[in-house]
Amino acid sequence: MTQSDITAGNGEEQPRPTTTGHDGPPVTGPIPDGGPVGGETPATDGTGDPAEAGATGTPGAQRRILVVEDDPTILDAISVRLTAEGFLVQTASDGPAAVDAAGGFQPDVMVLDVMLPGFDGLEVCRRVQAQRPVPVLMLTARDDETDMLVGLGVGADDYMTKPFSMRELVARTHALLRRVERAAAAATAPRPGGVRLGDLEIDRAQRRVRAGGKDVHLTPTEFDLLMRLARSPRAVLTREQLLADVWDWADASGTRTVDSHVKALRRKIGAERIRTVHGVGYALEAAPGTTVIADGS
């Protein structure tokens, strides 16, 4: 099969958008009920290289992924594809079941739809994150930036808007796992260093931020984004560069993810601290003479 896109739905068949590319000529038509999405070329990590199975490059590495989606067609398609990638997959189709499954399954990553029966994905994210930190890739049927910012505010690390490419979902899942592994390694052997930009203090070793003398709670992704900007104070970094360095996702299709995270970060540390260079990217404002302590890498 050549179906590589998933659409939003309520359990009904949904028309696929016309697609082109190396999978063949343009294809239209409904997604068959319960049919897996397959037939694509191997998933990549955004650099053109095949994405590794699991998080370690070893097939059957059995990293755990909880997929929460109320549309059975989409749920089955994601489950089949991630299982084929070597992940151990568990599924849930409503809010209460998702929270229960997260507590027992202890997933390494959660793929979470926003619109769910029982209670929505935002509430699932809040409750799961209160139990233990879990990287979350949110799926939303609405291309609404407010919804995206709310999702990031309750602890989501990334989001995708339906319809989405299965290839991209797999690559982003791999990227999330790589970032978690890097963060775990940094926690066991933290490097010294940090930044002080006026009353903004970033402590890399403890992954803590203070602004105006008060602690600022950042998600792991927000901290990584801020630290990347702080490594090059006043330098303008493109959205594509930030996407590659922070998300491990070298593809321009995710630049809105960068924009949404920057907006969420501005709300917490102050909008004036991050400068937008229209059509290019972002820069962290700093007074002359501001330096990165230690190696700054």
C-alpha positions as CSV (number, residue, x, y, z in Angstrom):
1,M,0.0,0.0,0.0
2,T,1.1,3.5,-0.6
3,Q,-0.8,5.3,2.1
4,S,1.6,7.5,4.0
5,D,-0.6,10.1,5.5
6,I,-3.1,9.9,8.4
7,T,-6.1,12.1,8.6
8,A,-8.2,13.4,11.4
9,G,-11.4,11.5,12.0
10,N,-14.0,10.2,14.4
11,G,-13.8,6.5,13.4
12,E,-15.2,7.2,9.9
13,E,-13.3,6.9,6.7
14,Q,-11.5,10.1,5.8
15,P,-10.4,11.3,2.4
16,R,-6.7,11.4,1.9
17,P,-5.1,14.5,0.5
18,T,-3.5,14.1,-2.9
19,T,0.2,13.2,-2.5
20,T,3.1,13.0,-4.8
21,G,6.7,11.9,-4.5
22,H,8.8,8.8,-4.8
23,D,6.0,6.5,-3.6
24,G,4.3,6.8,-7.0
25,P,1.8,8.9,-8.8
26,P,-0.7,11.1,-7.0
27,V,-3.1,8.9,-5.0
28,T,-6.5,9.8,-3.5
29,G,-9.2,7.9,-1.7
30,P,-10.3,6.8,1.7
31,I,-8.1,5.1,4.3
32,P,-9.4,1.5,4.5
33,D,-11.0,0.7,7.9
34,G,-8.3,-0.6,10.2
35,G,-5.7,-0.7,7.4
36,P,-2.1,-0.2,8.3
37,V,-0.2,2.6,6.6
38,G,2.8,1.1,4.8
39,G,4.6,0.9,1.6
40,E,6.9,3.8,2.3
41,T,10.6,3.9,2.0
42,P,12.5,3.4,5.3
43,A,11.9,6.1,7.9
44,T,14.7,8.6,8.2
45,D,15.9,10.7,11.1
46,G,15.6,13.9,9.1
47,T,19.1,13.8,7.6
48,G,18.4,11.2,4.9
49,D,19.8,8.3,6.8
50,P,17.6,5.4,7.8
51,A,16.1,5.9,11.3
52,E,17.4,3.4,13.8
53,A,15.1,0.8,15.2
54,G,14.1,1.6,18.8
55,A,16.4,4.2,20.3
56,T,19.6,2.3,20.1
57,G,19.8,1.2,16.4
58,T,19.1,-2.4,17.4
59,P,15.9,-4.1,16.1
60,G,13.7,-5.2,18.9
61,A,15.3,-2.8,21.4
62,Q,11.9,-2.8,23.0
63,R,11.7,0.8,23.9
64,R,8.1,1.3,25.1
65,I,5.7,3.6,23.4
66,L,2.1,4.3,24.5
67,V,-0.1,5.4,21.6
68,V,-3.4,7.1,22.6
69,E,-5.9,7.7,19.8
70,D,-9.7,7.2,19.6
71,D,-9.8,6.7,15.9
72,P,-9.2,2.9,15.4
73,T,-7.9,3.3,11.9
74,I,-5.2,5.8,13.0
75,L,-4.5,3.9,16.2
76,D,-3.9,0.6,14.3
77,A,-1.8,2.3,11.6
78,I,0.5,3.9,14.1
79,S,0.7,0.8,16.3
80,V,1.6,-1.4,13.3
81,R,4.3,1.0,12.0
82,L,6.0,1.6,15.4
83,T,5.9,-2.2,16.1
84,A,7.6,-2.8,12.8
85,E,10.3,-0.3,13.9
86,G,11.1,-2.5,16.8
87,F,9.2,-0.7,19.6
88,L,7.0,-2.4,22.2
89,V,3.7,-0.7,21.7
90,Q,0.6,-0.4,24.0
91,T,-2.5,1.5,23.0
92,A,-5.4,3.3,24.6
93,S,-8.4,5.0,23.1
94,D,-9.7,7.3,25.9
95,G,-8.4,9.6,28.6
96,P,-8.9,7.4,31.7
97,A,-7.5,4.3,29.9
98,A,-4.4,6.3,28.8
99,V,-3.6,7.4,32.4
100,D,-4.0,3.9,33.7
101,A,-1.9,2.4,30.9
102,A,0.9,5.0,31.5
103,G,1.0,4.0,35.1
104,G,1.4,0.3,34.5
105,F,3.3,0.3,31.2
106,Q,5.8,3.0,32.1
107,P,6.3,4.2,28.5
108,D,9.5,5.8,27.2
109,V,7.5,8.0,24.9
110,M,3.8,8.7,24.5
111,V,2.1,9.5,21.2
112,L,-1.0,11.4,22.4
113,D,-4.1,12.7,20.5
114,V,-5.6,15.8,21.9
115,M,-9.3,15.0,21.2
116,L,-10.2,12.0,23.3
117,P,-13.4,10.7,25.1
118,G,-13.5,10.6,28.9
119,F,-11.1,13.6,29.2
120,D,-8.9,15.1,26.6
121,G,-5.2,14.6,25.8
122,L,-4.2,17.8,27.6
123,E,-5.6,16.4,30.9
124,V,-3.9,13.0,30.1
125,C,-0.6,14.9,29.7
126,R,-1.1,16.8,33.0
127,R,-1.8,13.6,35.0
128,V,0.9,11.5,33.4
129,Q,3.5,14.1,33.8
130,A,2.5,14.5,37.5
131,Q,3.3,10.8,38.0
132,R,6.7,10.8,36.1
133,P,8.3,12.8,33.3
134,V,7.5,11.2,29.9
135,P,8.3,12.8,26.5
136,V,5.1,13.4,24.7
137,L,4.4,13.8,21.0
138,M,1.0,15.3,20.6
139,L,-1.4,14.9,17.7
140,T,-3.9,17.5,16.9
141,A,-6.6,17.8,14.3
142,R,-6.6,21.6,14.5
143,D,-3.8,23.7,13.1
144,D,-4.4,26.2,15.9
145,E,-1.4,27.8,17.6
146,T,-3.3,28.4,20.8
147,D,-4.0,24.7,21.1
148,M,-0.3,24.0,20.4
149,L,0.9,26.4,23.1
150,V,-1.5,24.9,25.6
151,G,-0.2,21.5,24.8
152,L,3.4,22.6,25.3
153,G,2.4,24.3,28.5
154,V,1.2,21.0,30.0
155,G,4.4,19.2,29.2
156,A,4.3,18.1,25.6
157,D,7.6,18.0,23.9
158,D,6.5,18.2,20.3
159,Y,3.3,18.1,18.2
160,M,2.1,17.1,14.8
161,T,-1.0,18.3,13.0
162,K,-3.2,15.9,11.1
163,P,-2.9,14.8,8.4
164,F,0.7,13.8,9.1
165,S,3.3,11.6,7.4
166,M,3.9,8.3,9.1
167,R,7.5,8.6,8.1
168,E,7.8,11.9,9.9
169,L,6.0,10.5,13.0
170,V,8.6,7.7,13.2
171,A,11.5,10.1,12.8
172,R,10.2,12.4,15.4
173,T,9.7,9.5,17.8
174,H,13.3,8.5,17.3
175,A,14.5,12.0,17.8
176,L,12.6,12.3,21.1
177,L,14.2,9.2,22.4
178,R,17.7,10.4,21.4
179,R,17.1,13.6,23.3
180,V,15.9,11.7,26.4
181,E,19.1,9.5,26.3
182,R,21.3,12.6,25.9
183,A,19.6,14.3,28.9
184,A,20.0,11.1,31.0
185,A,23.7,11.0,30.1
186,A,24.1,14.7,31.0
187,A,22.4,14.1,34.3
188,T,24.9,11.4,35.3
189,A,27.9,13.4,34.1
190,P,26.8,17.1,34.0
191,R,29.1,19.5,32.4
192,P,29.8,22.7,34.2
193,G,28.9,26.0,32.8
194,G,26.1,28.4,32.4
195,V,25.1,31.8,31.3
196,R,24.2,35.1,33.0
197,L,22.4,37.6,30.9
198,G,21.6,40.5,33.3
199,D,19.1,39.0,35.7
200,L,18.6,35.8,33.6
201,E,20.7,33.0,35.0
202,I,21.0,29.6,33.3
203,D,22.7,26.8,35.2
204,R,23.5,24.0,32.8
205,A,24.7,21.5,35.4
206,Q,21.5,21.7,37.4
207,R,19.3,22.6,34.4
208,R,17.8,25.5,36.4
209,V,16.8,28.9,35.2
210,R,16.2,32.1,37.2
211,A,14.8,35.3,35.9
212,G,14.5,38.4,38.0
213,G,15.7,36.5,41.0
214,K,12.9,33.9,40.7
215,D,13.0,30.3,39.6
216,V,11.5,29.6,36.2
217,H,10.1,26.2,35.5
218,L,11.0,25.1,31.9
219,T,10.2,21.8,30.2
220,P,13.2,19.8,29.0
221,T,12.7,21.0,25.5
222,E,12.4,24.7,26.5
223,F,15.6,24.4,28.6
224,D,17.5,22.9,25.6
225,L,16.2,25.6,23.3
226,L,17.2,28.4,25.7
227,M,20.6,26.8,26.2
228,R,21.2,26.5,22.5
229,L,20.3,30.2,22.0
230,A,22.5,31.1,25.0
231,R,25.5,29.3,23.5
232,S,25.6,32.0,20.9
233,P,24.3,35.2,22.6
234,R,23.2,37.9,20.1
235,A,23.8,35.5,17.1
236,V,20.8,34.9,14.9
237,L,20.0,31.2,14.6
238,T,17.7,30.0,11.9
239,R,14.6,27.9,12.6
240,E,16.1,25.1,10.6
241,Q,19.3,25.2,12.7
242,L,17.4,25.2,15.9
243,L,15.2,22.4,14.7
244,A,18.3,20.3,13.9
245,D,20.2,21.1,17.1
246,V,17.4,21.0,19.7
247,W,15.0,18.5,18.1
248,D,17.3,16.4,16.1
249,W,14.8,16.9,13.3
250,A,16.5,18.4,10.2
251,D,13.4,19.1,8.1
252,A,11.8,22.5,7.4
253,S,8.3,21.1,7.8
254,G,8.8,21.4,11.6
255,T,9.7,25.0,11.8
256,R,6.4,25.9,13.3
257,T,7.3,23.7,16.2
258,V,10.3,26.0,16.8
259,D,8.0,29.1,16.7
260,S,5.6,27.7,19.2
261,H,8.3,26.7,21.6
262,V,9.9,30.2,21.3
263,K,6.5,31.8,22.2
264,A,6.1,29.5,25.2
265,L,9.6,30.3,26.3
266,R,9.0,34.0,26.0
267,R,6.0,33.8,28.2
268,K,8.2,32.3,31.0
269,I,11.4,34.4,30.7
270,G,10.1,37.6,29.1
271,A,9.3,38.3,25.5
272,E,12.0,41.0,25.3
273,R,14.8,38.5,25.9
274,I,14.4,36.7,22.6
275,R,14.6,38.8,19.4
276,T,12.8,37.7,16.2
277,V,14.6,38.3,13.0
278,H,11.8,38.1,10.5
279,G,12.4,35.6,7.7
280,V,15.5,34.2,9.4
281,G,15.2,33.1,13.0
282,Y,15.8,34.1,16.6
283,A,18.5,35.5,18.9
284,L,18.9,35.7,22.6
285,E,19.4,39.3,23.7
286,A,22.5,40.0,25.7
287,A,24.4,43.0,26.9
288,P,27.9,43.5,25.4
289,G,30.4,41.5,27.3
290,T,28.1,38.6,28.2
291,T,29.9,35.3,27.9
292,V,29.1,31.7,28.3
293,I,30.9,30.2,31.4
294,A,33.2,27.2,30.9
295,D,33.2,25.6,27.5
296,G,29.7,26.8,26.5
297,S,29.1,23.7,24.3
